């Protein structure tokens, strides 16, 4: 799989720009749109994404997924997230994936991801993956919890164009893997091995439907993306879709 990168000076949201492109056809390159300044970047749950202009990677990738049915779309989320882990690992930064696809270093968030699919029956006709990676920013002023950048971790200033190209290469490698059923299974096991808080120890969670806060242990993630948590408070096993459970800060209790 190939890719092309379009660079623009400023936009409201790279996902919105990517959505304005014609629908990609099968076999077309993954198209990236990257910007130095994003004035209305979107995060999960309708949150905004803080990124100081010219200091971070803010981009979206758009493509027509090959070999992945709509019921298997979590495999794409895994590929996008693991490609970020690949990139950070290249620079000596050990990152984990906070289910479903935020990227953490220890207990600090270094990357946010927002994925949007267009579906036609069981086919994914277009995927747009918006990615924001904190790179050279040294101060964060929003109320986002525990942000961290590559430069804060290593003291090194990074070339954004180089990082953008390296991420694009990492993503297309991952997408080639998930285009095959066996590749998706292997990929899923790797995703689980790199999950944040998947460590056989209790952590605080909140059930968003009931508001109940409890200590729980992550037991598994299905190929569909459903998360399994065992409560240490009542010994029940809970199964969650995205947004049905909230990870709470360690030390809450």
C-alpha positions in Angstrom: 0.0 0.0 0.0 1.2 3.5 -0.9 0.7 6.9 0.6 0.7 10.6 -0.3 1.0 13.5 2.1 -0.6 16.9 1.6 0.6 19.8 3.9 -1.6 22.8 4.6 -0.7 25.8 6.7 -3.9 26.0 8.8 -7.4 24.5 8.9 -10.3 24.0 11.4 -10.0 20.2 11.5 -8.0 17.8 9.4 -10.8 15.3 9.7 -13.2 17.8 8.2 -10.8 18.6 5.4 -10.3 14.8 4.7 -14.1 14.4 4.7 -14.4 16.9 1.9 -12.2 14.8 -0.4 -13.8 12.5 -3.0 -14.5 9.0 -1.8 -11.3 7.0 -2.2 -11.4 4.0 -4.5 -10.0 0.5 -3.8 -6.3 0.4 -4.2 -5.7 4.1 -4.1 -2.9 5.4 -1.8 -3.6 6.4 1.7 -3.9 10.2 1.6 -2.6 12.2 4.6 -3.5 15.8 5.2 -1.3 17.4 7.8 -1.4 21.0 9.1 0.8 23.2 11.2 -2.2 24.8 12.9 -5.6 23.2 13.7 -8.1 25.8 15.0 -10.9 23.4 15.9 -9.3 20.0 16.3 -11.7 17.4 17.6 -11.1 14.6 20.1 -13.2 11.8 21.4 -16.5 12.6 23.2 -16.6 16.0 21.4 -13.5 17.3 23.3 -11.1 19.7 21.6 -7.5 18.8 21.1 -4.8 21.2 22.3 -1.9 21.6 20.0 0.5 24.6 19.9 0.9 25.6 16.2 4.0 24.4 14.5 5.1 22.2 17.4 3.1 19.0 17.0 1.8 16.5 14.5 -1.8 17.1 13.6 -3.1 15.2 10.6 -5.7 12.8 9.2 -5.4 9.8 7.0 -8.1 8.8 4.6 -8.4 5.6 2.5 -10.6 2.8 1.4 -9.8 -0.2 3.7 -9.0 -3.5 1.9 -10.1 -6.8 3.3 -11.8 -5.5 6.5 -15.5 -5.8 6.8 -17.6 -3.3 8.8 -18.0 -5.7 11.7 -14.2 -5.9 11.8 -13.5 -2.2 12.0 -11.8 -2.4 15.3 -8.8 -3.9 13.5 -8.3 -0.6 11.8 -8.4 1.2 15.1 -5.7 -1.2 16.3 -3.6 -0.5 13.3 -3.7 3.3 13.6 -2.9 3.1 17.3 -0.1 0.5 17.0 1.5 2.6 14.2 1.9 5.5 16.8 3.5 3.0 19.2 5.9 1.9 16.5 6.9 5.5 15.8 7.5 6.4 19.4 9.4 3.2 20.0 11.8 4.2 17.2 12.8 7.2 19.4 13.1 5.2 22.6 9.7 6.1 24.0 7.8 3.1 25.3 4.1 3.8 24.8 0.9 1.9 25.5 -2.6 2.0 24.0 -5.3 3.1 26.3 -8.4 1.3 25.1 -9.7 1.9 22.5 -7.0 4.0 20.9 -5.4 6.8 23.0 -1.7 6.5 23.4 -0.1 6.9 26.9 3.4 6.9 28.2 3.2 5.8 31.9 0.1 7.7 33.1 0.4 10.6 30.6 -1.3 11.1 27.3 0.9 11.7 24.3 -1.5 11.1 21.5 -5.2 11.2 20.7 -7.0 9.5 17.8 -10.4 10.0 16.3 -11.6 7.5 13.7 -14.6 7.9 11.5 -15.9 5.3 9.0 -18.3 5.5 6.1 -20.2 2.2 5.7 -22.2 0.6 2.9 -23.7 -2.7 4.1 -20.8 -4.8 5.3 -18.2 -2.7 3.4 -16.2 0.1 4.8 -16.1 2.6 1.9 -13.9 5.2 3.7 -11.9 5.5 6.9 -10.7 8.9 8.2 -8.3 8.6 11.1 -7.4 11.9 12.8 -4.2 11.8 14.9 -2.7 14.3 17.2 0.8 13.6 18.6 2.4 15.9 21.1 5.9 16.4 19.8 7.8 19.6 20.6 5.2 21.4 22.8 6.7 22.1 26.3 3.7 23.7 28.1 0.1 22.7 28.1 -2.6 25.2 29.2 -5.9 23.4 28.7 -7.6 21.2 31.3 -6.7 18.0 29.4 -5.6 15.4 31.9 -1.8 14.7 32.1 -0.6 15.6 28.6 3.1 15.0 27.7 5.2 15.5 24.6 8.1 13.7 23.0 10.4 16.6 23.8 9.3 16.7 27.5 10.2 13.0 27.7 13.5 13.1 25.9 14.7 16.7 25.8 15.1 16.4 22.0 13.5 18.7 19.4 12.1 16.6 16.5 11.7 17.4 12.8 7.9 17.2 12.1 8.2 16.3 8.4 10.4 13.3 9.2 8.0 12.1 11.9 5.1 12.5 9.5 6.7 10.4 6.8 7.7 7.8 9.4 4.2 7.5 10.8 2.8 7.2 7.2 5.2 4.3 6.5 4.3 2.6 9.8 0.6 2.9 9.2 0.6 1.4 5.7 2.7 -1.5 7.0 0.1 -2.1 9.7 -2.8 -1.8 7.2 -1.1 -4.4 4.9 -1.1 -6.8 7.9 -4.8 -6.3 8.8 -5.9 -6.8 5.2 -5.6 -10.6 5.8 -7.6 -12.6 8.4 -4.5 -14.2 9.9 -2.8 -10.9 10.1 -5.8 -9.4 12.0 -5.6 -12.2 14.6 -1.8 -11.7 15.1 -2.3 -8.0 15.2 -5.0 -8.3 17.8 -2.7 -10.2 20.1 0.0 -7.6 19.7 -2.5 -4.9 20.5 -3.5 -6.6 23.8 0.2 -7.0 24.7 0.6 -3.2 24.4 -2.6 -2.2 26.2 -2.4 0.4 29.1 -3.5 -1.1 32.4 -3.8 -4.6 31.0 -1.5 -5.8 33.8 -3.5 -8.2 36.1 -3.8 -5.5 38.8 -6.8 -3.5 40.0 -7.5 0.0 38.6 -10.4 2.4 39.2 -13.2 2.5 36.6 -16.6 4.1 36.3 -19.6 2.5 34.6 -21.0 5.4 32.6 -24.6 4.1 32.6 -24.9 3.5 36.3 -22.2 5.9 37.5 -20.8 3.1 39.7 -17.1 3.5 40.5 -15.2 0.3 41.3 -11.8 -1.4 41.3 -11.5 -3.7 38.3 -9.0 -5.8 36.3 -9.0 -5.8 32.5 -9.4 -9.4 31.4 -9.7 -9.3 27.6 -10.6 -7.4 24.5 -12.6 -9.1 21.8 -11.8 -8.8 18.1 -14.8 -6.6 17.9 -13.3 -4.2 20.4 -15.6 -5.1 23.4 -13.7 -4.7 26.7 -14.0 -7.2 29.5 -13.4 -6.1 33.1 -13.7 -8.1 36.3 -14.8 -6.1 39.3 -12.9 -6.7 42.6 -15.9 -5.2 44.5 -18.6 -7.7 43.5 -16.6 -10.3 41.4 -18.8 -9.7 38.4 -17.5 -9.6 34.9 -18.5 -6.6 32.8 -18.5 -6.2 29.0 -18.3 -2.7 27.6 -18.5 -1.0 24.2 -16.7 2.3 23.7 -17.9 5.1 26.0 -19.7 2.7 28.3 -16.8 2.7 30.8 -14.4 5.4 32.0 -10.8 4.9 33.1 -10.3 6.9 36.3 -7.0 8.3 37.6 -4.9 5.9 39.7 -5.0 6.7 43.4 -8.6 7.8 43.3 -9.4 5.5 46.2 
